[in-house]
Amino acid sequence: MNHPTPQTCLDIQEKLPAFLDNELEAHQAQEIEAHCSQCQECHTILEQIPSCWEALGDWEAPSFEDTSLRRSIWQTIEKEKRTEGKVVELKPKGSTSTPKWSWLVAAASLIFFMGIFLGNQIPGDAGKQEYDRHLNQHIASQISGADVQLVTDEALETMPLNSLSHYGKEPRSSFTSKSYRVVPVYNNGEFQAELL
Amino acid sequence: MSATTMEARLTQRHKETAERYNIPERYAHDPDLVLMLKVKEGDDAAFNQLIVKHEKAVMSLVYRFTGNAEVAEDLAQEVFLRVYRAASRFEPRAKFFTYLYKVTLNLCRNHRDKAKRRQTSSLDQSKPGYEDSGITLADELVSPDAGADEQAERSELAQVVRRAVLDLPKEQREAVILQRFEGLSYEEIAHTLDLSIPAVKSRIHRAKLNLQEKIAPYLEKGHEPNLNSTKEAK
């Protein structure tokens, strides 16, 4: 048999991986076998493809032990929830989309402004904030029926991750109002609340 | 409890899950996908379970795609954050891990594109032979896996293999990594890469020839192969 032309070899070599994977028609497979029995170059490549594929196993990835990935993810999520107002809704399971606390917030605002109007002066910003805090504590208690813990943003920031990580314990979908503490959070003077 | 009883209970549970989330029953067989549907409902505990289960796989995948261990944790974090942020819009269309791998792949592509755009200073020049992979000289210098000690310890064959894989055209590289290192089937790779199965096979076959060309000289003679002769993807 004459030595095959370079073009024949290229055509054959293109099909070698499919041949090795038994993906060729019978007549194509016979053509490959016949060619490789006569052509040393193609025969060598045919033998090398599986060993090179096996050699890929030598490239090991690092173990990635002891990374802080999980902690970083939850810290970022917490931060986003606080800074972007993506707080957990204070809405017991099964409640409607117009929660009763919107009425309570409206009522609280009315009481607050009426208080100012009627001359119940609150001395300075600190006093006003204290007034807000008590008012919000009352609202949160009314809504959740739970014990209420007041914390500042700064305190919340430094709380241990596991105390913030209600995510790891109580799925929001199984929310029951008695099971949670409510932590009012002040954000730009606007009352928000998170469940812990 | 007999095996038949257990199987019947499992089937019943899958039916209930399918009804609960209004999804085809085949998706209820994928526990990760069910967890993701819980995340969609706001269940952060379910999301934590997904992180625990897949964090190492995602970091490993990022490392394979980028060749850079240092970026693995940062990109993996972004992968999970994207999954979390998009949870409310999640609709099951395939197994969960193909969705997760798709997000990972997109981020790695973005990272590579950014790395290419950064190539302005001398250190940001592509590492010779790595023009397509986005691996820069700077990446090599700062990469923990390129430290002097580890370099010395790493087998020469592993280096040859790593360079050969990273030097593949990206279409081939992605398919090879998903099949060879992640053990995905052709069908799963097709889902992940949005390709037909024949297209996936074609890429892997072409990659096998390229890898043979680059790795075989080392296996035969024990020296570094020429890295500048990769066959282009069709």
HADDOCK unambig.tbl for C-alpha pairs under 7 A between the chains (distance, minus, plus):
assign (segid A and resid 17 and name CA) (segid B and resid 205 and name CA) 5.20 0.50 0.50
assign (segid A and resid 17 and name CA) (segid B and resid 208 and name CA) 6.81 0.50 0.50
assign (segid A and resid 18 and name CA) (segid B and resid 205 and name CA) 6.59 0.50 0.50
assign (segid A and resid 48 and name CA) (segid B and resid 212 and name CA) 6.37 0.50 0.50
assign (segid A and resid 48 and name CA) (segid B and resid 216 and name CA) 6.41 0.50 0.50
assign (segid A and resid 49 and name CA) (segid B and resid 208 and name CA) 6.44 0.50 0.50
assign (segid A and resid 49 and name CA) (segid B and resid 209 and name CA) 6.84 0.50 0.50
assign (segid A and resid 49 and name CA) (segid B and resid 212 and name CA) 5.34 0.50 0.50
assign (segid A and resid 52 and name CA) (segid B and resid 211 and name CA) 6.59 0.50 0.50
assign (segid A and resid 52 and name CA) (segid B and resid 212 and name CA) 5.53 0.50 0.50
assign (segid A and resid 52 and name CA) (segid B and resid 215 and name CA) 5.99 0.50 0.50
assign (segid A and resid 52 and name CA) (segid B and resid 216 and name CA) 6.28 0.50 0.50
assign (segid A and resid 53 and name CA) (segid B and resid 208 and name CA) 6.81 0.50 0.50
assign (segid A and resid 56 and name CA) (segid B and resid 161 and name CA) 5.81 0.50 0.50
assign (segid A and resid 58 and name CA) (segid B and resid 157 and name CA) 6.93 0.50 0.50
assign (segid A and resid 58 and name CA) (segid B and resid 158 and name CA) 5.00 0.50 0.50
assign (segid A and resid 59 and name CA) (segid B and resid 158 and name CA) 4.70 0.50 0.50
assign (segid A and resid 59 and name CA) (segid B and resid 161 and name CA) 6.26 0.50 0.50
assign (segid A and resid 59 and name CA) (segid B and resid 162 and name CA) 5.95 0.50 0.50
assign (segid A and resid 61 and name CA) (segid B and resid 60 and name CA) 6.05 0.50 0.50
assign (segid A and resid 64 and name CA) (segid B and resid 56 and name CA) 6.48 0.50 0.50
assign (segid A and resid 69 and name CA) (segid B and resid 73 and name CA) 6.38 0.50 0.50
assign (segid A and resid 69 and name CA) (segid B and resid 77 and name CA) 6.26 0.50 0.50
assign (segid A and resid 70 and name CA) (segid B and resid 51 and name CA) 6.97 0.50 0.50
assign (segid A and resid 73 and name CA) (segid B and resid 77 and name CA) 5.93 0.50 0.50
assign (segid A and resid 73 and name CA) (segid B and resid 81 and name CA) 6.74 0.50 0.50
assign (segid A and resid 167 and name CA) (segid B and resid 44 and name CA) 4.59 0.50 0.50
assign (segid A and resid 167 and name CA) (segid B and resid 45 and name CA) 4.75 0.50 0.50
assign (segid A and resid 168 and name CA) (segid B and resid 44 and name CA) 6.79 0.50 0.50
assign (segid A and resid 168 and name CA) (segid B and resid 45 and name CA) 4.49 0.50 0.50
assign (segid A and resid 168 and name CA) (segid B and resid 48 and name CA) 6.50 0.50 0.50
assign (segid A and resid 169 and name CA) (segid B and resid 45 and name CA) 6.25 0.50 0.50
assign (segid A and resid 170 and name CA) (segid B and resid 45 and name CA) 6.82 0.50 0.50
assign (segid A and resid 171 and name CA) (segid B and resid 43 and name CA) 4.57 0.50 0.50
assign (segid A and resid 171 and name CA) (segid B and resid 44 and name CA) 5.87 0.50 0.50
assign (segid A and resid 171 and name CA) (segid B and resid 45 and name CA) 5.53 0.50 0.50
assign (segid A and resid 172 and name CA) (segid B and resid 42 and name CA) 5.79 0.50 0.50
assign (segid A and resid 172 and name CA) (segid B and resid 43 and name CA) 5.25 0.50 0.50
assign (segid A and resid 173 and name CA) (segid B and resid 41 and name CA) 6.54 0.50 0.50
assign (segid A and resid 173 and name CA) (segid B and resid 42 and name CA) 6.29 0.50 0.50
assign (segid A and resid 173 and name CA) (segid B and resid 43 and name CA) 5.82 0.50 0.50
